[in-house]
């Protein structure tokens, strides 16, 4: 279990672990609770591994076209896909790996009981890396009593800006200013309404 605040480098740890697994001829599954997060992870992994075009990275979620899913499933079974990033779709019966060596679970606390049971069954004899800024008490307890290893990332990256939170009444002008400020600094916006 790797715990750290948002932007502290948990995904960076996961990418290093994935690279090590792939270099040892193992497949890697990265499981995230939402399709938005799978797209984010896919893009991050593709950028990081751009210098290694031989590493085949794919995605499985509800927005992937059926034809591409069929191809990915076949290549997972054959061992041609090195890293697959997906939602709970990775727990489906038709998803079979040739030699899965590492499972990365992002935000495990956001998966339901059925999904966690499938995770537990898959984890037998499998290296697992769980990442969370807010682990559930059961997961944290398992780490604290030594059933699971725990690593804390206390220090943010040097160039990380602190998160600022404002709670106000809805005001279109305030939202516009915040978005424009973020765009002007070259940042990204995820707006939920």
Secondary structure, DSSP 4 states (H G I P E B T S, - for coil): -EEE-TTSSHHHHHHHHHHHHHHTT-EEEEE-SSHHHHHHHHHHHHHHTTT-TTS-EEEESTTS-HHHHHHHHHHHHHT---EEEESGGGGSTT---SSEEEEEEESGGGS-HHHHHHHHHHHTT-EEEEEESS--HHHHHHHHTTSS--EEE-SPPTTPPPP--------HHHHHHHHHHHHHTT-------
